[in-house]
Amino acid sequence: MEKPSQTPEGVGEQSPRALTRARRRQAVARFWRQYRTHRAGLVGLAVLAVIALLALTAPLLVGADSQSVTNAPGGPLEEPSGEFPLGTDQFGRSLLALMLWGTRVSLTVGLLAAFLSVAIGTLIGITAGHFKGWYATVIMRVTDWFLVMPTLVLAIALATVLSRSIWTTILAIGVTTWPTTARLVRAQTLSVESRPYIERSRALGGGHGHIMSRHVLPNVMPLVLAQTTLVISTAILTEATLAFLGLSDPTIVSWGGLLQDAREAGAVSSGNWWYLAPPGLAIAVVALAFTLCGRTIESVLNPKLGVSR
């Protein structure tokens, strides 16, 4: 008699949800295998990991009292030394401590503003690509208007009208930087909607919400993820610009705010390079790191781009 074939335990008994989770884990593992072959992406990811760690541990490393103007530990505009590795500001506060605190604000504003911008752009892009007709015409003309208008000018206008706070900065950046995402997502949505399974879904009774959430959104998410990393760097640069122009909350320490303080203190004319260089370099490094990660994600998700490793 033939022995019954033994089936590995659990094979053929998995639920659809378990199979979906397994496929997602395989997709993530495949993505990471391809991502780590790009040296530039790994460098950017390592830089962001270090900066994020410094931002999270800032209260433990320097303490909240390092922002105090009345209890500053040093003299005004002291050069870098063993006690103050990056020197002091015009009030005698350690610039190293202020830089660590500024990391928290700059990253928070960049991440939240980018999330708001990408969320608005994704919603507009998907709906414009799905419904078409007069709705798509009107919404894309509005998008074109935002694209023509300088983003920084619109952000400055909003930051001037509204009260000066971190949330105003996030709102000003988020509602002025979404058009590029909207156009990219709309183009991808039109491509997805032309596929045969969308017609089958409609024939089987799938409504607008079902098609957009179950079919279109999963297919545009890789593009949205790559776009998010690029928008974050733009948001950080815009936040620094608004703070440098004095349009952010003056009570919050940020890298752009430090540049504004240095300008007011006459650091440029006085040659106090240690007051200007650290925040400027930090902004450039973080923006570059997010850009490297974004370019690498684009290359992994769309190998036709041919981004170098």
N, C-alpha and C positions, 0 to 999 in steps of 0.2 A: 504494500500500500504506500502511496505517496504521502509524504508528510506535508501537512498544511504549511504553506509559506508563512513565515513569521513577519508581521508588519511592525516596524518600530513604533514604540508607544507614542501616541499622540498624533501620528500621521493620519490624515483623513478624518480626524475628529475635531480639528480646530474650527472655531467659529469664524465667520467672515470678519468680525472685528479683530480677532487675533491675527488672522492672515494680513489684514490691513496694517496692523502695528508692525508685523514682521517685515512687510515690504518697505515700510517707512524707515525701519532701522537699517535695512540693507541699502536704501537710498542715501541715508545719512553717512553710512560707512563708506559707500562708493564716492560720495562727494568729498569726504575728508581725504581719502586716498589720492584723489586727483588734486585737491587743494594743496596738499603738502608737497607736491612736486614743484610748486612755484615758489622760488626763493623770495621773491619780492613780497608775496602774500604772507609768507611766514614771518618775515621781518616786520611787516606792518602789524600782524597779529600779536607778535611778541611785544612790540612797543606799546600797543593799546592795553595789553594785559598788565604791563608794569605801571602804566599811568593810572589805570583803573584801580590797581592795588594801592597806589599812593593816595588816590582820592578817598578810598574807603577807610584807610588807616590814618588819615590826616588828624582826626581828633586825638588819636593815641600818640602820634609822633610829635605834634607841636602844641596841642591844647587850644581851646577857644580863646584864652586870654592873650594869645599872640596877635589878635586883631585890635587889641585895645590901643587907643591913641594916648590916653592919659598915663598908662603904665608901660610905656615902651621901654624895652631893656637897653637900647643903645642911643647914640646921638644921631642927629639928623644927617643923612647922606654920608654915612661912613662907608669907606671902601671895603671890598671883600677881605675877610680876615679869618683866623681860626674860629673865632666866636661867631661871626656872621659870614658864612661861606659865600653868600651872594650880596653882601653889604646890607645897608638899611635904607629905608625910604625917608621921605622928608620929615616924618614924625619920629624916626628912630626905631621903627618896627623892623624885624628881620624879614628881608625879602624872600628868603627860602621858605619861611613859615607862611607868608602871604601867597607865595606861588602854590604851595600845597593846598591851601584853602581855595584859591582860585580855580584849581583843577576840578573841584567838586562842582562849582557853579558853571564853569564853561562846559563840562561834559553833560551836566543835567540839562542845560539850555539846549545844547546841540542835539541830544537824544530826543527830548520831548518835542522840540520844534520840528525835527525831521520826522518823527512819528505823525505829528499833526499834518505836516505837508504831504507826506506820502499817503496818509489816509484820505485826505481830500482829493488828491490826484487820482488815486485808485478808484474811489467811488465815482468821480466824474468820468474817468476814462472808460470804466466798465459800462456805465449806464449810457454814455454817448455812443459806444460801439454796439450796444445791444438794441436800443430802441430806434436809432437812426431817425430819419424824417426831420420834422421841424425842431424837435427837441435837440437832436444832435447838432443841427445847424446853429441854433441859438447858443447852446452851451460852448461850442467850439469857437464861435466868434468872441464870446467872453474870454475864453482861454487865450485866443490870439491877442486880445487887448492887453491881458496881463503879461504876455510874452513880450509885447512891444515896449511896454512901460518898464523902466529900470527897476529891478527888484529892490535895490537899496533905497531908492527914492521913495517907493511905496512904504517900505519898512520904517524909514525915518518919519514919514507923514503920520503913520499910525502911532509910533512911539511918542511923537510930539503931542498928538491929540489926547491920548489916553494917559492915565496916571503912570508914573515911573515905578515899575516893579518888575520882578523877574518874569511874572506871568504875562505882563504886557510885551516884554521882549519875545517870549515864546510865541505869543499870538501874532505879533507883527511879522516874525520870520515865517511862521507856519502858513499864514494866509496869503503870503506873497511869493512863495517858492514852489507851489504845487503845479503850475502849468506844464512844465517839462514832463513830470511824471504822468499827468493826464494824457498828454499826446502819445507817449510811449505805450501806456496801458491800452488806450483806445486802438492803436494799431495792432497790438497783440490780440485784443478782443475780437476785432474784425477777422483776423486770421483764424482764431478758434471757432468763431461762429460759422465759418464757411465749411467746417468739417462735417462729414456725413452723420456722425453720431449725434450732433446737435439736432439735425432734422428728425432722426429717429426719436430723440427725446421729446420733441414737439409733437410728433405723431402719436406718441404714447400718453400724451396729456400733460407733459411737463410745462409748468407755468414759467413766467419770467423770473420769479425769485429762485425757483429750482434750478433753472439753467444757469443763471448768473452765479449762484452760490456753490452749486455742486459740479459744474462743468467749466465755467469760464474762470472763476477765481483761482482754483487750484492750478490752472495752466498759466496764469499770469503772475503767480506768487514768486517764482524764481526771478523774474524781471523786477518785481517790486523789491525783493530782498537786495538785489544788486544796486538798485537805484537808491535804497535807503542809506547804504553805506556812503554813497557819494553825496547825498543830501546832507548827511551829518557834518561832513567837512565844510560844506557851504554854510550851514547854520552856525557853526563855531566861528567861522570868519566873519559872518554878518553880526553875530553877537558882540564880537570884539570891536567891530567898527562902530556899532551903536554905543557901546560903553566908552569908546575913545572919544566919541562926539558928545559925551555927557548925557545920553538919552536913556541910560539904564538906571537902576536903583543905586544911588550913591552910597547906601549903607551896606551893600554887599560887595565883597571882594571877588573880583574876577580878573582874568588876564587882560582883557580890554580895559577894565577899570584901572589897573596898574599902569598901563600905558598913558591913560588920561591923567593920572596923578603925576606921572613923570613929566608930562608936557607942562602941566600947571606949575610944577616945581622948577621948571627951566633946566631940565636934565640935558636937553639937546645943546643949548648954548653953553652950559657949564661943563660939558664933557663928562657927565656922570653916566658912563656907558653901562655900568652894572644895574642901573635903574631901568634901562630900556631893553637891553639885550635878552635877559631871561624870559620875560613874558612874550616878547616877539618870537623868540626861537621856539617856545613851547607851543604857541599857536601854529606855527609853520610845521612843526614835527607832528602834532596830532592831526592836522589837516592832511598831511602827506601820508600818514599811517592809514587813515580811513580811505584815502584815495587808492592806495596800494591794495588794501583788502577788497575794495569795490571792484577794481579792475580784475583782480584775480577771480572773484566770484563770477564776474561776467565771462571770463575766459573758460571757467569750468562748466558753467551752465550753457554756454554757447561757444563751442570750440572753433567755430568758423571765424570768430573775431581774430584769432591768431595772436593773442597777447603774449608777449615774450615772457619767458620764465627767469 
